[in-house]
Amino acid sequence: MTEDSGGTAESIDPPFGGMTTSFPAGGPSIPAYLQETYWWAYLHPKAIRVFEREWLVNLILWGNMRRLTGLVLDQMAHLTSANVLQLACVYGDFSRRLACCLEATKSQLHVVDIAPIQLNNVRQKLSGLDNFSLHHQDSSELRFRSQLFDRSVLFFLLHEQPEDVRKKSIAEAIRVTRPGGTVIIVDYHGPHRSNPLRYVMYPILKRLEPFAMDLWHTSLVDYLPPYVKRSQLSHRLFFGGLYQQAIIRV
């Protein structure tokens, strides 16, 4: 859903520029799993009023929001006039911090989400910046041409998707990332048995974030396309194993 000097939302070519405030006709519909499982968190009109609070997001992440955001910002170092894709909106100041970081290097941020209510929310949060564009697209079926972006970011998206959708989103992120670029993933992970939060988070996630349990029991490597070699992947755990960062070198 962009309006930029370089092209349309479906065929963006550098140089990027500008942003949009409208949605094209015929955009993707909200998938059933999202309506059934997360309507209360992302689709209900009151959801944004409840969850769009930085202190609440930080509380949900046990005080780790700034640190986890920093894992992504660190990967933006040394970029110049780059094109960065963020798959899915995020509550809190993640998108604004990312856009501000990119603004310093004359780089562009493109945010994709399947829910118009979330895109309208992030547009307001990025008010005053001119280095971003918003796109009403499905992360598992992107309409961008291949090898368009220098970095693709999946920040706490995968735990909200069923396994088949998760695999497609990762594959799509890799497809639209240029050779030599990276796909950056930050999400939940099964915490160490010695981590007391393991026994706190298990019932919470099982009740409210049922798809997140997949990431507790299945290695992220198992969701990668078969053509991705293990040598292309670096993986780190944080906060007693509750969170993970994966970097895929394309």
N, C-alpha and C positions, 0 to 999 in steps of 0.2 A: 504494500500500500504506500509506495513512495511516489514522490513527485520530485525528481532530481534531474539535473542537467545532463546526466550521463545516460538516462534511459528509463525504462519502466521497471516496475517491481519484479517482473518476470525475467528481464534480460539486462539487468544493470551492467554497464560497462564503465570502467574508470574513465574520467575522474568522477567520483561520487560528489554529491553536493545537495544541500537542502534537506527538507523533511516533508512529510505529509501529515495531513490531519483528516483525511477521508479514506473510506474503504471502497474498493472496486466491487462491482456486482459479481456474483458468482464465486465468492470466496468459499473456503472450506467450511464444512459444517462441524459443529462440536461433536467429537466422537462419543459413543455411548458410555465408554468406561469413565470418561471425564465427567459426564453429566451424572452418572450414577454414584461415583465415588468421591468426587471433589467439588460438587456443585456448591457446597457450603463454604468452601475456601476460596474459589476462584471465579465462580459464575454468578452467585447471588449478588444482587445490587448492594447489599449491606456488607459484603465480604471485605471490600477495600477499606471501608470505614473501620472495620474491626482489626484487620491484619496489617494495614499499611502504617506501621509504627516501628521505627528502627529499634527501640528498646525491646519490643515484643519479639521481633525477629531474632535479635541477639539472645534473648532469653530462651527461645525455642532451640537455638544452637548452643546453649550452655556457655554463652559468653564468647563464642568463637567466630562471630560474623566477620569482624574486622580481619582476623587472621586468615580465614578462608577466602575472603575477598582478595587479600594480599597475595595469595597463591596464584590467582589469575593475573593480577596487575604485574607481578614479577615477570610474567611471560610476555608482557607487552614492551619490555625494555628493548631499546635499540631499534624499534620500529620507526619508519619514516614514511609518511604518506601511505600508510597501510590501510587495508580494508578488513575490518573485524566483524564477525558474525556472532551474535548472541542468540542462541536458540531457547526461547521461552523467557517471558518476563519474570522478574523476581521481586518480592516484597522487600522493602528496605532501600538502602542507598547504593546497592551494588551497581546498578546501571549508570547512575549519575557519576559515581567514582570512576567507573570504567570509561565513560565518555570524556570526563575531565582529563583522565590520564592520556587518552588518545588525542585530545585536543592539543596537548602540548607538543605532539609530534606531527601535527597536521594530518592525523589519521581519522578514519570514519568508522562509526559504529552503526551496524544494522541489526535491529532487534526483530525477531520473528516470534509470533504467538498466534495460536488458533482462536483465542478468545478476544473479540473486539473490546470488551470491557477492560481487559488487562492492557491492551495497547493504548487505549485512551488514558489509562492511569499512568503508564510510563511516559507518555507524551507530556503530561503535566509535570512529572518529576524531572524531566529533562528540559523544562522551560528555560529559555535564556541561552541554550547551547544551539549551535547550528551545524554540528558535525555528526548528526544522527539521522537515520531514516527508519521507518517502521513498516513492517510487512505482515499482512494478514495471510499467513501460510501455516501449513501443517509441517512440523519438524520431521515427520517420517516420510513426507512426499514434497520436498522442496521444489520450487519452480525456478530456482536459479540455475544458470548454466554451470557446468563443471569447472573446477579450478579457478574460482572467482575470488576467494578470500585468502588472506594471509594467515589468519587465525580464526578458528571456530571454537566457541565456548559453550559448554553444557554445564551450567551451574545449578545443581540440585533439580535437574529435570528428570533424569533416568529413573529415580526411585518412584516417580509418579506415573510411570508407564508400564503396561503389561510387557512381558518378555518379547513378544513378537514386534510390538511397536518400538520398544527400546533398541532392538537390533537394527531396525530400519533407520531410526534417528541417528545412531552412530554411523551407519553406512552412508547416510546422506551427508552428515557433517564431513566425513572423509572425502566424499565425492566432490563437494564444493570447495574444498581447501586445496590450495596450490601445492605442487611438489616443492618440498623445502619448507612448507608451512607446518603448523601444528594444530591438533585438536586437543583442547584442554577440558578435562572432565573433573568436576569436584562434586562429591555426593556422599551418601551414607555408605557405611561398611559394617560388617559384623564386628563389634568391639571384642577385645580380648576378654577371656573369662575372668581375668583378675580385675577388670574394669567394673566397678559397682554400677555404672550407668547401664551396663548390659541388661541388668534385671529391672531397671526403671524404664528403659526405652523399648524393651520387647513388647510389653502390653500396650504401650502408647502407639507404636508403629503398627502393630497387628490390628489395632482397632481403627486408627485414623489414616494410616498410610500402608495399606495391605501389600501393595506392590514393592514396598521398600524391603520387605523380608527376603525377596529374591537376592538382593545385594548382600544380605547377611550370609547366605548359604551358597552362592555361586560366584566364582571369580569373574571379575570384569572381562578378563581375557576371553571367556566363553561367549561373550556377546559380540566380539569383534568379527568382522568379515574374514573368511578363510584366507584371503590374499594378504592380510596384514601379518607381518612376521613379528614374533615376540621381541626381536631386536629393535623394532620400531617403537616399543612401548616402555615407558618408565613409570614406576608406580610407587607411591608413598602413602603411609598411614599417619593419622594424626589423632590426638586426644584419646589415647588408649585404644586406637583402632576403630573408633566410632565413625571417623570420616576418612575419605580417601581422595587422593589426587592422581589422575592418570593423564599422561601426556603421550599422544600418538604423533610420531613424526611421519609426515606424509611423503 
